Amino acid sequence: MRVAYPGAAMSPSADAPIDDRSTPLLSVVIPTHDVRPWLRQTLDSVLRQVEDMEVIVVDDRSSDGTVELAREYAARDERIAVVPSDVPGGGSARNTGADRARGRYLVFADGDDLIPDGAYAALVASLERSGSDMAIGDYLKFRAADTWRPTAAMPAFDHPGERVSILDEPSLLYSRPCWNRMWRRAFWEEKAICFPDVPRSNDIAPMVTAFLAADSIDIIPDVVYLYRERPGAGSMTARAGAATSLLSYLGQETICADLVAERGDAELSRVYANLIWDRDAFMAVVKFLSGWEEPSADDDAVAEALSGLLARTPAPAPTVAPLRQMMLELAAAGELSAARVVALVAETGVDVEDAEKSRALVSSWRDLIATLPSRPDLASEERRLLVERLARQLTMPRSVERSGDWRALVEEARESLGERVLLFSVEAWQSPSGDDDRVARRAEVAGRVTSVVGGPLLMIEGTAASDAAPALFDGEKSVADGELRLIEPASVTWTEEQGGVRTWAAAYPTAALPMHRPLTPVFRVGDEVLNVGGAPSLPPYTPRDAFLYDVVDRVVVVRRRRHWLPRAARRAAIMGAGFARRLLRR
């Protein structure tokens, strides 16, 4: 990968107004809608590209001064024309520009992004040399504190190519924006490629159409586009969870599925199926489910659209992660509440400190468990992942009003998934009759873990609003013995901090702790034992540390390891055996 830089000079522009000039080398179409804060940078980056070009800024009902700024540029540079979109919508804005374009080559850019110096020169030079229908380059995405390369997981971008086809490089299907590629305008018009006006994903079907129609494609190693990730109320990123947005995407993706199926190539179909089950479609549904809280009028339409898409693209097993497939199948069956939990387990975290979110999670977990009898083939890996995540989320705070629902979830989970769902929730081991009291007591104590450090002693520190006795819950031992098992600390120190905050520190001799078992901090308050959550910064991993640590869903888990010397000796023996085998093969 390299960033494009200026190449050979292109032919100069004529002095005549844009509509009177001879055919320019390149037409650049820039649709705009309320992008004034970024448009200056975009136009500056475009105008540095080549001399012999026309820049068509198509305004789609801007109200923030975008048009005025574009006209200021047009008054200073005759290569720029500012025109209104024929029909409202981003797709129509691009079509308006493409219909007006007269250049030998055609390229699109968005009004808030950047074009690296020399990018268009590199694309034009490739097409001039090869005679291909289109050329595609690498791109980066960026935001205030981050830059990344989405094409890193697309094999087609690992090496340059000239006059290849989509059948030669099927992973090009993974890249379907319209702005990191250039076409011969004659090809674009001959194939009658145009953009639909839809709320989301208006470029994926035209780009698949172009890939399939092109006799030859160039792939250049240059970074030819810098995409500005712009989350916010008005951005596509922020709207990605809405039902209308998802339905728009699924409709366009279904068109793509039919186009790929018509080609009838097995490898192309396999790559496209992976895009649905493991990439774009999966992530689109995850975003939708992350904002889904309760049934709505759009749910049936979402399920029907997703079901139709999945029917067209059978899962390319065994490459699909089990929980991803499960989540998509549940959503396609209309089980959105259950699918939401699987999406959380498979892909995202959840802040279980939020009582309302906890209530929704309890309901969704029960919905998921209710679907398990219809999945007798649930794979062991799927089951393990579900059990491990549910075991942590059973520690979540809850209200007194929802104690009954939480206890019902505990019992249903034990019956469907086994006793290991009780691995972290010490409260689930105690009598249901005390659930309400434990909810109130836990809120009163307000315990938190703030620090975990291992060595000759395991030191766990935290805060609490009232007296409690720290301990460690040995869930593995409790499951094996069928009763609650705790490990008491060797010492506990309490300190009164300024502002009335009370801090505690519990010390456990490392040699007295069990090996390899997950241990979780808890509080003993009278006859009750309560879970203690927290999100402490954990010690960095070192090979000589006596412990492994993790925090997921605010559940702190500590596992003691064997001394580093036996582990080092065992590793050395394994490496030595491998070296000996390699010598024998020579």
N, C-alpha and C positions, 0 to 999 in steps of 0.2 A: 504494500500500500504506500502511495506517496501523494502528497498534496500537489494539485496542478499548479504550474507556474507558467509565466508568459512564454509562448512559443514564437514562431516566426510571425512577422507582421502580416495582417490580412490586407486585402485591397481596400483602399480608402473609400470613404463615403462620398457620394456626389453632393454638390452644394444645393441642389434643388430641394423643395419641400418633400416630405416623406411620400405623399401620394403621387408625385411626379417623377420620382427617381426610377432608374432602371431596376430590375430585380435585384434586391440585396442578397448578400450571401446567407444571412441568418435572420429569422424572425423570432423574437423573444416575447412570449405572452405572459403578462403578469396580472392575474385577477386580484382585485383588492376589495376589502371590506373592513373599514375602520382599523387601518393599520398605520396611521400617521406616525406614532412613536418610533416605528421601525423602518418605515418606507425609505427614509433618506439613506440609511445604510444599505438597504437592498439595491436601490437605484445606483448608488455610487459603485457598488460591487459589480453590477451588470454593465454599466457604461465603461468600465475598465477592460472589458473582455476583448472585443474586436471592434474595428472601425466600421466595417461594412455590414451594418445590421439595422434593423428596425426594432424598436421596443414598443410594444402595444400594451399600455396600461388600461385594463378594463375595470371600470368601477361598478361594483355591485351595491348600490344604495348606501354608500358611506355617509356618515353624519358627523365625523370628528375632524374634518379638515384634510382627509386623505386626498380628495380630488384637487383641492387648492394647491397642496404641496406638489402633486404630480404635474399640475399645469405650470407651476413655477419652473420645474425641471424642463418641461417641454419648451418653454419660452427660451431657455438657454441652450438646448441641444435639439437640433432638428431631427435627430433619429427617433425621438420620443413622440408618440401620439397617445392622447388620452381620450377614450371613448366610453360611453355608457354600455352596460350589458343590455342585450336585447330583451332578455327575460330574467327576472330575479332568480338568484341562486348561483352557487359557486360553479356548478357544472356548466350552466349556460354562459357564465362569464368566460370560461375557458373556450367554449365553442365559439363565442363571438370573436375572440381574439384569433382563434385558428382560422375562422372563415375569412377574416380580414388579411391574414398573413400572406406575403408575397415572396418570402425568402426561399432560397434553395433548400435550406434546412429549417427545422422547427423545433423549439425548445420551450418548456414552461418553467416558471419560477413563481413562488408565492411571495407576497408583498412584505413578509416579515422575516425572510430568511436571507442567507448570504451565499454568494458565488465566489469561490476561491479564484485568485488571479490565475489566468491561463486555462481555466476549466473548459470554456467553450472552444478555445483554440485547440485543445487536445481532442475534444469530441469531433470537431470539424475535420481536423487533420486525419483522424482515423477513418472517417467516412469517405473523405477524398481519396485516401489511399486504397481502401478496400472495396468501395462501391456497395457496401452493405445497406440494408434498409434502415437500420437503427444502430446506435452505439449507446452503451450504458456504462456508467462509471460508479466508483465507490462514493459513499457519503458518510457523514458524521452527524450525530445529534448532540445538541449542547443546551445547557441552561446555566444559571448563575454560577453554580459551584461544581459543575460536572460536565464531562464530554465523553461520549462513548460511540462505538462503531457497531451498529446493528447488523452489518453484513458479516461480522466475525463468524457467525454460525451458518453461513451460506457458502458452500464449497465453490460455487461458480465464481466467487470473488477472490479466490485464493491465487488465481493466476490469470494473466491476460489471455484474450482469445480474439481471433479475427475470422469473420465469415463462418461463425458457428450457428447452429440452430437451437431451438428450445429443447429438441430431443437430445442434442449433444450435451447441453447443460441444463437439465431439468430443474435444478435448485434455483435458477433464475426466478421461478414462480414464487419463491419466498419474498422477493423484492418487487412490490407492485405500486410504489408511488410514481407519479408522472414526471417528477422534476429532476431526477438524476440520469436522464437519458435524452437523446436527440434523434430526430427522424429526418429522412428525406421527406420534404413536404409532399412530393408527388405520391409517395407510398401512403402517407396519412390520408390524402384525399382519395386515392384509388380504393383503399379499403374502407372508406366512409367511417372512419373511427370518430366517435364523439362521446362526450361525457353526459351521463344522466343527471338530472336535478333531483338529488335525494339528500336527506339530512346528513348522511354519513357514508364514507367509503365510495365517493363518486369516481375514483380513479381505478379501482381494482378490476372491474370488468373491461374497460377500454384497454388497460395494460395487458390483461390476459389475451384479449383479442389481437393486440399488436404482436405479442410474442408468438402466437400460433400462426399469424398471417405472414410474418417476416420470413423470407427465404434465407436471410443471413443477418447475423447480429455480431457487432464488435463488443468486446468487454475490455475496457481499458483500466489500468491499475490506479489512475489518478483519483483523488478525492475531488469530485466535481460539484459537491453541494454540501452546505452546512445548514441543517434544519434546526430552527429555534423551537425548543420544547417550551410551550407557553401555557402552563396550567392557569386556570382562572374561570370565572363564571361564564365568560364568553368563548372559551376555547373548546375545541373538539375533545381534548383530553378530559375536561371537566364534565362534558356531557355524555361521556362514553357509557355511563351506567344506566341511562334512561332507556325505557322500553322502546320509544320511537327510534332512538339511535340504533339499538340492537336490531330491531326489525329491519331498518334500512340496510344495515350491514349484512344480515342474513339473506335478504332478498338479492343483493348484489353478489354475494358469495354463491348463492344457488345458481345464478347465471353463469358464474365462472365454472362451477362444477359441471354444468351441462356442456360448456365449451370444451373442457378437458375430456369429458367422456366421449364426445363426438370424435376427437382425434384418435382414440382407440389405442393409445400406446401404454403398455403395462407399467413401465418405469415412470412415465410422466404421471400416470394415475396414482402410483404409490407415493410419489413426492407430494402430490396435491393432497392426498388423504392425510399425510403427516401434517401438512399445513393446517388442516381442519382439526384433527384430534389432539395435536400436540403443540400447536402454535397459535395462529391468528384467531380461529374460531373459539378455541379453548379460552384464550385470554379475554376475548370479547364477552363470553358468557361469565367468566369470573368477575369482570368489572361490573356487569349487570347485577350479579348475585351479591356482590359486596355492598350494594346499596338497596337490595331487596329486604323488606322488613315484614311485609304481610301480603296476603293475596290481593290482586288488583284485577281490573277489567282487561288488562293487556296480557295476563299470564297465559291464557289459552292460545293467543296468537303467537306469542314467543315460542311456546312448546311446539305448536304445529309447524312453524317456520324452521325451527331447529331440527325437528324430526324429519322433515323433508330433505334438509341438507345432509343429515347423517345417512339417510337411506341411499343417497346418491354417492356417498363416499364411505364404504365399509372401512372399519379401523384397520390400519396396517399392522396388526399384531405380529410379533410380540414387541414392536418398537414403542408402543404407547404406554406411558406410565399407568399402572392399574387404576389409581384413584382419578386420574384425568378422564379415562374412559367411563368410569362409574359416574362421575359428576355429570358429564355430557348426556349419558343415557338417562339419568334421573331427570334432568332438566327437560329433555325431549319428551319424557313421559308425563310431564306436568307436575312432577314432584319437586317443586322449586325450593320448598323449605328444607327438604332432605339434601337436595343438591347444594344448597348454600353451606351446610355444614361440611360436606365433602370438599367444597372449594376452599373453605377456611383451613381444613386439615392439609389439603394438597398444596396450597399455594400461599396462604397469607396468615398473619398473626391476628390476634384479637385482644383488645384491652379488657380483661375480665374484671377490672375495677368498676366498670360501668354497670350499675345494677339493672338498668333497662336492657342493655345488651345481653346481660346474663340471662334475663328472663326470656328474651328471644332465642338465645342459644339453647336453653333447656327445651323449649318447644320444638326447635328444629332438630335437636338430637333425638327426641322422641319420635318425630316424624321419620327420621332416617332409620331408626331401629325398627320401626313398623314395616319398612320395606325389605328388611333383611330376609324374612322367610321366602320372599320371591326370588332371592339370589342364593340358592343353595351352592352355587359354584364360586362363592366369594373366595378369592385367592388368599393364601396365608399371608402374603405381604400386605394386601389391602387390609385384612383383618388386624394385623399387627399395628399398622399405622393408625387405624381408627381407634383401637384400644388404647394406644399410647397417648393420643391426643385427648380422648374423652377422659382418661384417668386424670389428666392434668386439669381439664375444665370442670371436673366434678368438685374441685376445690374452690370454684368461683364464689364470690360473695352473692348473697341472695336476700330477698326481703322475706319477712315473716309470712306475708300473703302468698308467697310462692314456694314455701317449704314443702307443701304437699306435692307440687309438680316435680320439684327436685328429687324428693324421695322416690316418686314413681319412676323417674328416669334411672335412679340408682338400681332399682329392682329389675326394671326392664333390661338394662344394660348387662347386669349380672347373668340374667337368663339367656340373652342372645349372644353375648360376647365373652362371658366367663368372669371368673373372680379377679382377673388381673386389672379390670377396670377400677378396682379399689386400691391400686398401687400407691396413690398419692393423697387421696382424700381421707384423712383420719376421721373426719366427722361422719363419713358413710359407714364406719365400723360401729358406731354407737347407736343406742336405742332410738327408733323413730319418734318416740314420745318426747324426747328432749330436743328435737330439731328446732322448734321455735325459740327455746331458751338459748341454744347455741348461737342462733342468728343474732339475737340481741346482745349476748355476751361478746361475740366477736366484734360487733360494731363498737361496743363500749371499750374494749381493750385496744382496738385500732393498732394491732401489732404490725411491724414492718421489719424485713431483713434489709440491712443497708450495707453489710460487708461480709465477705467470706474469705478466709485466708487459711491455707494448709501448711503444715510443717510437722514438727514433733507433736504439736497440738493443732487440732482443727478449731479455729476461732470463728464464731459466728456472732455478729453484732447487729443491733437494730434499735428500734424505738417502740415505745408502747405508752398508752395514756393511763393505764392502771396496772396494778400488780398482776404478774403472771409468772409461771415457771417454764423457761425454755426447755425443750427436749428435741430429740430427733425421732421421727416416725420411720420405722423399718417396714416398709410396705411389703417387700419380698418375703420377709420372715412372717409377717402377719398373714399373707396369702397361704404360705406353706402350713402354718399352725392353725389357721382358721380362727384366730383371735388377734386383737390389737396388740402390737409389740412396740414399746418405746425404749429409747436409749437416753439415760439421764446424763447430764454434763458433770464433769468433775468439779466445776465451780461456775458460779454466776455472779457477775458484778453489775450493780445498778448505779447510775449516776444521774443526778438532777441537773439538766442543762438550763441555760437562760431561756426565759419564756415558758417555763414549766414543762418543757419536753423531757421525757425520761428515756435514757438510753440504757441498753443492757449488752452484756458481753458474756457469751457462754463458751467454755473451754472443754474440749473432748480430747483425751489422750489418743493419738492416732493408733497406737498399738491395740487399744481396746475396741476399735471399731471393726465391723465385719468387712470382709474383702469383697469388692465387686458388686455390692448391693446398693440400690438407690436409696439414699437417706434424705428426708425432707424435714426442715425446721417446723416445729409446732409449738403451741403453748398449752400448758396444763393450768386450768383455772378451776380450783375446787375439784369436783368430780368430772368436769368436762375437759375434753382435749380439742383444741381449735387449730385449724390451719393458719399459717402465717405466710402471707405473700410478700413479694418484694421484687425489685428489679435492680439489684446491686451490680456494680462493675466487677466483673470476675477477674481473678488473677490471670495473666497471660499464660498460655501453655508452655511448660518446660518439661523435658523428658524426665527430670529428677523429682518433679512434684509428686507427692504421695497421693494426690487426689485428682480426679477429673470433675469439672463443674459444668453445669448448664442451667439456664433460666429460660423457660418457655411458658407463656401465659402466666407470668409472675410466680411460677412455681420454681423454687430454688432446689436443685438436686445435686447432691455430692456423692461421689463414688470413690472409695479407697482403692488404690492400686497396689500391686506388689512393689517391693523395694526396687529401685532403679537398677541395682547391680544384677540381680537375676534376669531382669528384662533385657538388659544390655547383653548379657552372656547368651541368652537365647537368640537374640537377634544376630549376634556374631556367628553363632552356630549355623543358623539358617543361611546367612550370607556365605559362610565358608562351604557349606554343602552345595550351594548353587555354583560357586566358583569351581569346585571339584568336578561337578557334572559337566561344566563347559570345557574343562581341560580334557576330560575323557572323550568328549565328542570330537576333539581336534585330530 
